[in-house]
Amino acid sequence: MTSKLEQLKQFTTVVADTGDLDAIARLKPIDATTNPSLLLKAAGMPRYTEHLNAAMSRCQGDIGLACDLFAVAVGQEVLKLIPGRISTEVDARLSFDSQAMIERGERLIGLYAEAGISRERVLIKLASTWEGIRAAEQLEKAGIQTNLTLLFSFTQAAACADAGVFLISPFVGRIYDWYKKHEGRDYVGSEDPGVQSVSRIYDYYKAHGYDTVVMGASFRNIGQIEALAGCDRLTISPELLGQLGEQKGTLERQLSPGRTSEPRVQIDENSFRWGLNEDAMATEKLAEGIRQFARDQEKLETLLAASASR
């Protein structure tokens, strides 16, 4: 019998949530994603030291540009190993400035173009704030496709679909973490609030003909992945991909088009902000995620600056 990973690949596109080239080469995903935390981890690997130094030598003292150059360098290395796309994230500290996010996304695409990588192989990652969604809408109109991350609520997902974004990354594990802490209980399979959130979004998108891709992210265990088998894409850590590759047994599809869904809704700025305000989990996890990515961005900047002084 084939592994659960191979069975999953039959109805879900598997994406590696890592910048670890050895893991990507071993696991052979279609696409890959990075974020500031993963880039910070990559920056500590000896194989990326040359890229760190090159980024600082090219940036002319602009540490933000150095971070973008390093992110693109990591993306280039990853793209050598996968047939699909790399997701590269805009500085989280810009998450409430639409124009700044647009400009940074355009710069990342330009740096990839300078390296000979076409925009068709890159997704620009933006936080799913109201401003991030508006920035994504404009980037999509300009032919730059986007990945909306730090997504924790149906309100965010509905707004992303209306904006025509290419892909969303609802965070299963962080939703699970919040409810486990606040409710004082564990969740398994279809009872998992993170699984329920992604299932609801998937059904809504399919029922109303949205083209936006649903890519479940941030998994804590194999059960969450199995419960979302059939989702358009799942971005999974090397550790969990390895576990799936080792496990045998039948993996059945759980999500598919044609399931029931709620009526279509229209989300404007007022309803977006109110819907997010009414969802304590989503409000807290969005803010926490932006802060975490911002701190890791700052650590990466410090590391880059230190490399220049050596």
The 8 nearest C-alpha neighbors of each residue, nearest first, counted from 0:
[[1, 247, 2, 248, 249, 3, 6, 246],
 [2, 0, 5, 247, 3, 6, 248, 4],
 [3, 1, 247, 4, 5, 244, 246, 245],
 [2, 4, 6, 243, 5, 247, 250, 246],
 [5, 3, 243, 244, 7, 2, 6, 8],
 [4, 6, 8, 2, 7, 3, 1, 9],
 [5, 7, 3, 9, 4, 8, 250, 2],
 [8, 6, 4, 9, 5, 11, 10, 3],
 [7, 9, 11, 5, 6, 10, 12, 13],
 [10, 8, 7, 6, 11, 5, 12, 229],
 [9, 11, 229, 8, 7, 12, 228, 252],
 [12, 10, 8, 229, 232, 231, 7, 230],
 [13, 11, 232, 8, 231, 14, 233, 29],
 [12, 14, 233, 28, 232, 11, 29, 234],
 [13, 15, 234, 30, 31, 28, 29, 233],
 [16, 14, 31, 235, 234, 17, 28, 236],
 [15, 17, 236, 32, 235, 234, 31, 14],
 [18, 16, 19, 15, 33, 32, 37, 236],
 [17, 19, 20, 33, 37, 41, 38, 77],
 [20, 18, 22, 17, 21, 23, 41, 77],
 [21, 19, 23, 22, 18, 24, 77, 76],
 [20, 22, 24, 23, 19, 25, 26, 18],
 [23, 21, 25, 20, 19, 24, 26, 237],
 [22, 24, 20, 26, 25, 21, 27, 19],
 [23, 25, 21, 22, 27, 26, 20, 80],
 [24, 26, 22, 23, 27, 21, 20, 28],
 [25, 27, 23, 24, 28, 22, 240, 241],
 [26, 28, 24, 23, 25, 29, 81, 80],
 [29, 27, 14, 13, 30, 15, 26, 81],
 [28, 30, 83, 81, 82, 14, 13, 27],
 [31, 29, 14, 83, 84, 28, 85, 81],
 [32, 30, 15, 85, 14, 16, 84, 86],
 [33, 31, 86, 16, 85, 17, 15, 87],
 [32, 34, 37, 87, 17, 86, 18, 16],
 [33, 35, 37, 36, 88, 38, 87, 32],
 [36, 34, 38, 37, 296, 292, 295, 39],
 [37, 35, 39, 38, 34, 295, 292, 40],
 [36, 38, 40, 34, 39, 35, 33, 41],
 [39, 37, 41, 35, 40, 36, 42, 34],
 [38, 40, 42, 36, 37, 41, 299, 35],
 [39, 41, 37, 38, 42, 43, 36, 44],
 [42, 40, 38, 43, 44, 39, 37, 18],
 [43, 41, 39, 40, 44, 47, 38, 48],
 [42, 44, 41, 40, 45, 39, 47, 48],
 [43, 45, 41, 46, 42, 47, 48, 40],
 [46, 44, 48, 47, 43, 42, 49, 41],
 [45, 47, 44, 48, 49, 50, 41, 42],
 [48, 46, 50, 45, 49, 44, 42, 51],
 [49, 47, 51, 45, 50, 46, 52, 42],
 [48, 50, 52, 51, 47, 53, 46, 45],
 [51, 49, 53, 47, 48, 52, 54, 69],
 [52, 50, 48, 54, 49, 53, 69, 47],
 [51, 53, 49, 55, 50, 54, 56, 48],
 [52, 54, 50, 56, 55, 51, 49, 57],
 [55, 53, 65, 51, 68, 57, 52, 56],
 [54, 56, 52, 58, 57, 53, 65, 307],
 [55, 57, 53, 54, 58, 52, 59, 307],
 [58, 56, 54, 55, 59, 53, 65, 68],
 [57, 59, 65, 61, 55, 60, 64, 56],
 [60, 58, 61, 57, 56, 55, 62, 65],
 [59, 61, 58, 62, 55, 65, 57, 56],
 [62, 60, 58, 64, 63, 59, 65, 55],
 [61, 63, 65, 64, 60, 300, 66, 58],
 [64, 62, 66, 65, 61, 67, 300, 58],
 [63, 65, 67, 61, 62, 66, 58, 68],
 [64, 66, 62, 54, 68, 58, 63, 67],
 [67, 65, 69, 63, 64, 68, 70, 62],
 [66, 68, 70, 64, 69, 65, 71, 63],
 [69, 67, 65, 71, 54, 66, 70, 64],
 [68, 70, 72, 66, 67, 71, 54, 65],
 [71, 69, 67, 73, 72, 68, 66, 74],
 [70, 72, 74, 68, 69, 73, 75, 67],
 [71, 73, 69, 75, 74, 70, 68, 50],
 [74, 72, 70, 76, 71, 75, 69, 77],
 [73, 75, 71, 77, 72, 76, 78, 70],
 [76, 74, 72, 78, 73, 77, 71, 79],
 [75, 77, 73, 79, 74, 78, 72, 80],
 [76, 78, 74, 79, 75, 80, 73, 20],
 [79, 77, 75, 81, 80, 76, 74, 85],
 [80, 78, 77, 76, 81, 75, 82, 74],
 [79, 81, 78, 77, 24, 23, 82, 76],
 [80, 82, 78, 83, 29, 79, 30, 28],
 [83, 81, 29, 80, 30, 84, 78, 79],
 [84, 82, 30, 29, 81, 120, 85, 78],
 [85, 83, 120, 30, 121, 31, 86, 122],
 [84, 86, 31, 121, 32, 30, 74, 122],
 [85, 87, 122, 32, 123, 121, 33, 124],
 [88, 86, 123, 124, 33, 122, 85, 34],
 [89, 87, 124, 34, 123, 125, 90, 86],
 [88, 90, 125, 124, 91, 103, 104, 100],
 [89, 91, 92, 93, 88, 296, 293, 94],
 [92, 90, 93, 293, 94, 289, 292, 89],
 [91, 93, 90, 94, 293, 289, 95, 290],
 [94, 92, 91, 96, 95, 90, 100, 99],
 [93, 95, 91, 92, 96, 126, 131, 128],
 [94, 96, 130, 93, 97, 131, 128, 129],
 [97, 95, 93, 99, 98, 94, 130, 100],
 [98, 96, 134, 130, 100, 99, 131, 101],
 [97, 99, 101, 100, 96, 102, 134, 103],
 [98, 100, 102, 96, 101, 97, 103, 93],
 [101, 99, 103, 97, 98, 102, 104, 93],
 [100, 102, 98, 104, 99, 103, 134, 105],
 [103, 101, 105, 99, 100, 104, 106, 98],
 [102, 104, 106, 100, 105, 101, 99, 107],
 [105, 103, 101, 107, 106, 102, 100, 123],
 [104, 106, 102, 108, 103, 107, 109, 101],
 [105, 107, 109, 103, 104, 108, 110, 102],
 [106, 108, 110, 104, 109, 105, 103, 111],
 [107, 109, 111, 105, 106, 110, 112, 118],
 [110, 108, 106, 112, 107, 111, 105, 113],
 [111, 109, 113, 107, 112, 108, 106, 114],
 [110, 112, 114, 116, 108, 109, 113, 107],
 [111, 113, 109, 115, 116, 114, 110, 117],
 [114, 112, 110, 111, 115, 109, 116, 108],
 [113, 115, 111, 112, 116, 110, 75, 71],
 [114, 116, 112, 113, 111, 117, 110, 75],
 [117, 115, 112, 111, 114, 118, 120, 113],
 [118, 116, 119, 112, 120, 115, 111, 121],
 [117, 119, 121, 120, 108, 116, 143, 112],
 [118, 120, 117, 121, 84, 144, 122, 143],
 [121, 119, 84, 118, 117, 83, 85, 116],
 [122, 120, 85, 118, 84, 119, 86, 123],
 [121, 123, 86, 145, 144, 146, 85, 124],
 [122, 124, 145, 87, 146, 86, 88, 104],
 [125, 123, 88, 146, 87, 147, 145, 89],
 [124, 126, 147, 131, 148, 89, 88, 127],
 [125, 127, 148, 149, 131, 128, 147, 94],
 [128, 126, 131, 147, 150, 148, 132, 149],
 [127, 129, 131, 130, 126, 132, 94, 95],
 [128, 130, 132, 131, 133, 127, 268, 271],
 [131, 129, 97, 133, 128, 95, 132, 96],
 [130, 132, 128, 134, 133, 127, 129, 126],
 [131, 133, 135, 129, 134, 130, 127, 159],
 [132, 134, 136, 130, 135, 131, 129, 97],
 [135, 133, 97, 131, 137, 132, 136, 101],
 [136, 134, 132, 138, 133, 137, 139, 145],
 [135, 137, 133, 162, 139, 134, 138, 132],
 [138, 136, 140, 134, 139, 135, 141, 133],
 [137, 139, 135, 141, 143, 140, 136, 134],
 [138, 140, 143, 142, 144, 136, 141, 137],
 [139, 141, 137, 138, 142, 136, 143, 135],
 [142, 140, 138, 139, 143, 137, 144, 136],
 [141, 143, 139, 140, 144, 138, 118, 137],
 [144, 142, 139, 138, 141, 145, 118, 140],
 [145, 143, 139, 122, 165, 142, 123, 138],
 [144, 146, 123, 122, 165, 124, 164, 135],
 [145, 147, 124, 166, 167, 123, 122, 148],
 [148, 146, 167, 125, 127, 124, 126, 168],
 [147, 149, 168, 126, 150, 127, 125, 167],
 [150, 148, 126, 127, 285, 151, 170, 288],
 [151, 149, 169, 148, 127, 170, 152, 168],
 [150, 152, 281, 169, 170, 149, 174, 285],
 [153, 151, 154, 155, 281, 150, 156, 196],
 [152, 154, 156, 155, 157, 200, 196, 151],
 [155, 153, 157, 152, 156, 274, 271, 158],
 [154, 156, 158, 152, 153, 157, 159, 150],
 [155, 157, 153, 159, 154, 158, 160, 152],
 [156, 158, 160, 154, 159, 155, 153, 161],
 [159, 157, 161, 155, 156, 160, 266, 162],
 [160, 158, 162, 156, 157, 161, 164, 132],
 [159, 161, 163, 157, 162, 158, 211, 164],
 [160, 162, 158, 163, 159, 157, 265, 266],
 [163, 161, 159, 136, 160, 164, 158, 132],
 [164, 162, 160, 161, 136, 165, 159, 211],
 [165, 163, 162, 166, 159, 145, 211, 160],
 [164, 166, 211, 145, 144, 212, 163, 146],
 [167, 165, 212, 146, 211, 164, 213, 145],
 [166, 168, 147, 146, 213, 214, 148, 169],
 [167, 169, 148, 214, 215, 216, 147, 150],
 [170, 168, 150, 215, 151, 216, 171, 167],
 [171, 169, 216, 217, 172, 173, 151, 150],
 [172, 170, 193, 174, 217, 173, 218, 216],
 [173, 171, 218, 217, 175, 219, 174, 170],
 [172, 174, 176, 175, 171, 170, 177, 217],
 [175, 173, 193, 177, 172, 176, 171, 178],
 [174, 176, 172, 193, 173, 178, 177, 192],
 [177, 175, 173, 179, 174, 178, 172, 180],
 [178, 176, 180, 174, 179, 175, 181, 173],
 [179, 177, 181, 180, 175, 182, 176, 174],
 [178, 180, 176, 184, 183, 182, 177, 185],
 [181, 179, 177, 178, 183, 182, 176, 184],
 [180, 182, 178, 183, 179, 177, 184, 176],
 [183, 181, 179, 178, 184, 180, 177, 185],
 [184, 182, 179, 180, 181, 185, 178, 177],
 [185, 183, 179, 182, 186, 180, 178, 181],
 [184, 186, 179, 187, 183, 191, 178, 175],
 [185, 187, 191, 190, 184, 188, 179, 175],
 [186, 188, 191, 190, 189, 185, 222, 223],
 [189, 187, 190, 226, 191, 222, 223, 186],
 [188, 190, 191, 194, 226, 195, 187, 192],
 [191, 189, 188, 187, 186, 192, 195, 194],
 [190, 192, 186, 194, 189, 193, 187, 188],
 [193, 191, 195, 194, 175, 196, 190, 174],
 [194, 192, 171, 174, 196, 175, 195, 191],
 [193, 195, 191, 197, 192, 196, 198, 171],
 [194, 196, 192, 198, 193, 197, 199, 191],
 [197, 195, 193, 199, 194, 198, 192, 200],
 [196, 198, 200, 194, 199, 195, 201, 193],
 [197, 199, 195, 201, 196, 200, 194, 202],
 [198, 200, 196, 202, 197, 201, 195, 203],
 [201, 199, 203, 197, 198, 202, 204, 196],
 [200, 202, 198, 204, 203, 199, 197, 205],
 [203, 201, 199, 205, 200, 204, 260, 206],
 [204, 202, 200, 206, 260, 201, 205, 199],
 [203, 205, 209, 201, 207, 202, 206, 208],
 [204, 206, 208, 202, 207, 203, 256, 201],
 [207, 205, 203, 204, 208, 202, 260, 257],
 [208, 206, 204, 205, 209, 203, 263, 262],
 [207, 209, 205, 206, 204, 210, 203, 211],
 [210, 208, 204, 211, 207, 205, 160, 206],
 [209, 211, 212, 208, 165, 204, 163, 160],
 [212, 210, 165, 166, 209, 160, 164, 213],
 [211, 213, 166, 165, 231, 210, 167, 214],
 [214, 212, 167, 231, 166, 232, 215, 201],
 [215, 213, 232, 168, 233, 167, 231, 216],
 [214, 216, 233, 169, 168, 234, 170, 213],
 [217, 215, 170, 234, 168, 171, 169, 218],
 [218, 216, 172, 170, 171, 173, 219, 235],
 [219, 217, 172, 220, 171, 216, 223, 235],
 [218, 220, 172, 217, 223, 221, 171, 175],
 [221, 219, 222, 223, 218, 239, 224, 172],
 [220, 222, 224, 223, 225, 239, 219, 243],
 [223, 221, 225, 224, 220, 188, 226, 187],
 [224, 222, 226, 221, 225, 220, 188, 194],
 [223, 225, 221, 227, 222, 226, 228, 218],
 [224, 226, 222, 228, 227, 223, 221, 250],
 [225, 227, 223, 224, 188, 228, 222, 253],
 [228, 226, 224, 225, 230, 253, 229, 254],
 [229, 227, 252, 225, 253, 230, 226, 254],
 [228, 230, 254, 11, 252, 10, 253, 255],
 [229, 231, 232, 228, 227, 254, 11, 213],
 [232, 230, 11, 213, 214, 212, 229, 12],
 [233, 231, 214, 12, 11, 230, 13, 213],
 [232, 234, 215, 214, 13, 14, 216, 235],
 [235, 233, 14, 216, 16, 15, 13, 215],
 [234, 236, 16, 15, 233, 14, 240, 239],
 [235, 237, 16, 238, 239, 15, 240, 17],
 [238, 236, 240, 239, 241, 22, 235, 15],
 [239, 237, 241, 236, 240, 242, 235, 243],
 [240, 238, 242, 241, 236, 237, 243, 235],
 [241, 239, 237, 243, 242, 238, 236, 244],
 [240, 242, 244, 238, 239, 243, 237, 245],
 [241, 243, 239, 245, 244, 240, 246, 238],
 [244, 242, 4, 240, 246, 3, 245, 241],
 [245, 243, 4, 241, 242, 2, 246, 240],
 [244, 246, 242, 243, 2, 241, 247, 3],
 [247, 245, 243, 2, 244, 3, 242, 248],
 [248, 246, 2, 3, 1, 0, 245, 249],
 [247, 249, 250, 3, 246, 0, 2, 1],
 [248, 250, 251, 247, 3, 6, 0, 2],
 [249, 251, 3, 6, 248, 252, 225, 7],
 [252, 250, 249, 253, 228, 225, 6, 7],
 [251, 253, 228, 229, 254, 250, 10, 255],
 [252, 254, 228, 229, 227, 226, 251, 255],
 [255, 253, 229, 230, 252, 228, 227, 256],
 [254, 256, 229, 257, 253, 258, 230, 252],
 [257, 255, 205, 258, 202, 254, 206, 201],
 [256, 258, 255, 259, 206, 205, 202, 260],
 [259, 257, 256, 202, 260, 255, 206, 254],
 [260, 258, 257, 202, 261, 206, 203, 256],
 [261, 259, 203, 202, 206, 258, 262, 199],
 [260, 262, 263, 203, 259, 206, 202, 199],
 [263, 261, 264, 260, 203, 207, 206, 259],
 [262, 264, 261, 207, 265, 203, 157, 260],
 [265, 263, 262, 266, 157, 261, 158, 154],
 [264, 266, 267, 263, 161, 157, 158, 270],
 [265, 267, 158, 270, 271, 264, 268, 157],
 [268, 266, 270, 269, 271, 265, 158, 272],
 [267, 269, 271, 270, 272, 266, 129, 273],
 [270, 268, 272, 271, 267, 273, 266, 274],
 [269, 271, 273, 267, 272, 268, 266, 274],
 [272, 270, 268, 274, 269, 273, 266, 267],
 [271, 273, 275, 269, 274, 270, 276, 268],
 [272, 274, 276, 270, 275, 271, 269, 277],
 [275, 273, 271, 277, 276, 272, 270, 154],
 [274, 276, 278, 272, 277, 273, 282, 271],
 [275, 277, 273, 274, 278, 272, 282, 279],
 [276, 278, 274, 275, 279, 273, 282, 272],
 [279, 277, 275, 281, 276, 280, 282, 274],
 [280, 278, 282, 281, 283, 277, 276, 275],
 [279, 281, 283, 282, 278, 284, 177, 174],
 [282, 280, 151, 284, 278, 283, 279, 152],
 [283, 281, 279, 285, 280, 284, 275, 278],
 [282, 284, 280, 286, 281, 285, 287, 279],
 [283, 285, 287, 281, 286, 282, 288, 280],
 [286, 284, 288, 282, 287, 283, 281, 149],
 [287, 285, 289, 283, 284, 288, 290, 282],
 [286, 288, 284, 290, 285, 289, 283, 291],
 [289, 287, 291, 285, 290, 286, 284, 292],
 [288, 290, 286, 292, 291, 287, 91, 293],
 [291, 289, 293, 287, 288, 292, 294, 286],
 [292, 290, 288, 294, 293, 289, 287, 295],
 [291, 293, 295, 289, 294, 290, 35, 91],
 [292, 294, 296, 290, 91, 291, 295, 92],
 [295, 293, 297, 291, 296, 292, 290, 298],
 [294, 296, 298, 292, 297, 293, 36, 35],
 [297, 295, 293, 299, 294, 298, 35, 292],
 [296, 298, 300, 294, 295, 299, 293, 301],
 [299, 297, 295, 301, 300, 296, 302, 294],
 [300, 298, 302, 296, 297, 301, 39, 303],
 [299, 301, 297, 303, 298, 302, 304, 296],
 [302, 300, 298, 304, 299, 303, 305, 297],
 [301, 303, 299, 305, 300, 304, 298, 306],
 [304, 302, 306, 300, 305, 301, 299, 51],
 [303, 305, 301, 307, 306, 302, 300, 308],
 [304, 306, 302, 308, 307, 303, 301, 309],
 [307, 305, 303, 304, 309, 308, 302, 52],
 [308, 306, 304, 305, 309, 55, 303, 52],
 [309, 307, 305, 306, 304, 303, 55, 302],
 [308, 306, 307, 305, 304, 52, 303, 302]]
